[in-house]
Amino acid sequence: MIETLIQRAADRTGLTTQQAQFGLSAALFLIEKHADPLKVRELFDAVPGAQDLAAAGAALSQNKSGGLIAGMMRNVGGASGAAMSDAMAVGQKLTRQGVTVADMQAILPVGMAFVQETTGGDLLRDVLNTIPGLGPLLTAED
């Protein structure tokens, strides 16, 4: 099932399936780390393979630096600063793999549509909205 999401993300962005998987695993890891644990559990239970994909993304958080600004955000920004700092650090690692911010922005609607199709609800949006400081930015309607 999760392979379908990976393929759709690759098709939408022009990334290889490996790059799309890398981007999705990073996003799911960050969601698992910063969103409400009960909502994350509900998402992972509803989407087979999502938890394994998140676990693969955990490697992106090892030996992270994120640079000076990310470090400052982590130290002064509370929970939302920590989420932004982690996102910046992971973003740098994604960029080195050829996955850009624009690619990640294109992947998010694919993921939201996939989860809605799979679960019958807007579960991913519900989970994202629990991330302090970032959720509302990620899920803002155009």
C-alpha positions in Angstrom: 0.0 0.0 0.0 2.7 2.5 1.0 4.4 1.7 -2.3 1.5 3.3 -4.1 2.1 6.6 -2.2 5.8 6.5 -3.0 5.1 6.0 -6.7 2.5 8.8 -6.7 4.9 11.1 -5.0 7.6 10.2 -7.5 5.2 10.8 -10.4 4.1 14.1 -9.1 7.6 15.5 -8.5 9.7 13.8 -11.1 11.9 12.3 -8.4 13.0 8.7 -8.5 11.1 6.3 -6.3 14.1 6.2 -4.0 14.2 10.0 -3.6 10.4 10.1 -3.1 10.7 7.3 -0.5 13.5 9.3 1.2 11.4 12.5 1.3 8.3 10.6 2.6 10.3 8.8 5.3 11.8 12.1 6.4 8.3 13.7 6.6 6.8 10.8 8.5 9.7 10.7 10.9 9.2 14.4 11.7 5.5 13.9 12.1 6.1 11.0 14.5 8.5 13.1 16.5 6.5 16.3 16.8 2.8 15.5 16.4 0.4 14.3 19.0 1.3 10.7 19.7 -2.3 9.5 19.8 -3.0 11.1 16.4 0.2 9.6 15.0 -0.7 6.2 16.2 -4.2 6.5 14.6 -2.5 7.5 11.3 0.0 4.7 11.4 -2.7 2.1 12.3 -4.8 3.4 9.3 -2.0 3.4 6.7 0.0 0.1 6.5 3.7 0.7 6.0 3.7 4.3 7.3 5.3 3.4 10.6 8.1 1.5 8.8 8.6 4.5 6.5 8.9 6.8 9.5 11.4 4.5 11.1 13.6 4.7 8.0 13.5 8.5 8.3 15.0 8.4 11.8 18.4 8.0 10.3 18.1 11.6 9.0 18.1 13.0 12.5 21.4 11.4 13.5 24.4 13.6 13.5 22.3 16.6 12.6 23.6 20.1 12.8 21.1 22.2 10.8 23.4 25.2 11.1 23.5 28.2 13.3 19.9 29.4 12.7 18.4 26.0 13.3 20.4 25.7 16.6 19.2 29.1 17.7 15.6 28.1 16.9 15.9 24.9 18.9 17.2 26.8 21.9 14.7 29.7 22.0 11.6 28.5 20.1 10.2 25.9 22.5 8.2 23.1 20.9 7.7 25.0 17.6 11.3 25.9 17.5 12.4 22.3 17.9 10.1 21.2 15.1 11.4 23.9 12.8 15.0 23.2 13.7 14.5 19.5 13.0 12.8 20.3 9.7 15.7 22.5 8.7 18.3 19.9 9.6 16.4 17.2 7.7 15.9 19.5 4.8 19.6 19.9 4.3 20.0 16.1 4.2 17.1 15.8 1.7 18.7 18.5 -0.5 22.0 16.5 -0.6 19.9 13.5 -1.9 18.3 15.7 -4.6 15.0 16.3 -2.8 14.2 20.0 -2.7 11.8 22.1 -0.6 9.6 22.4 -3.7 9.5 18.6 -4.0 8.4 18.3 -0.4 5.8 20.9 -1.0 4.5 18.9 -4.0 4.6 15.7 -2.0 2.4 17.0 0.9 -0.9 17.2 -1.2 -0.2 13.8 -2.6 0.2 12.4 0.9 -2.9 14.1 2.1 -5.0 12.8 -0.8 -3.6 9.3 -0.4 -4.4 9.2 3.3 -7.9 10.6 2.7 -8.4 7.9 0.0 -7.1 5.2 2.3 -8.8 6.2 5.5 -11.9 8.0 4.3 -11.0 11.0 6.4 -8.6 14.0 6.6 -6.4 12.2 9.1 -3.1 13.6 7.9 -4.3 17.1 8.2 -5.6 16.3 11.7 -2.2 15.0 12.7 -0.3 17.9 11.1 -2.4 20.4 12.9 -1.1 19.0 16.2 2.5 20.1 15.5 3.3 23.2 17.5 3.9 26.2 15.3 4.1 24.3 12.1 0.8 22.4 11.6 -1.3 25.4 10.7 1.4 26.5 8.2 1.6 23.1 6.5 -2.1 22.7 6.2 -3.2 26.3 5.3 -5.8 26.3 2.5 -4.8 28.2 -0.6 
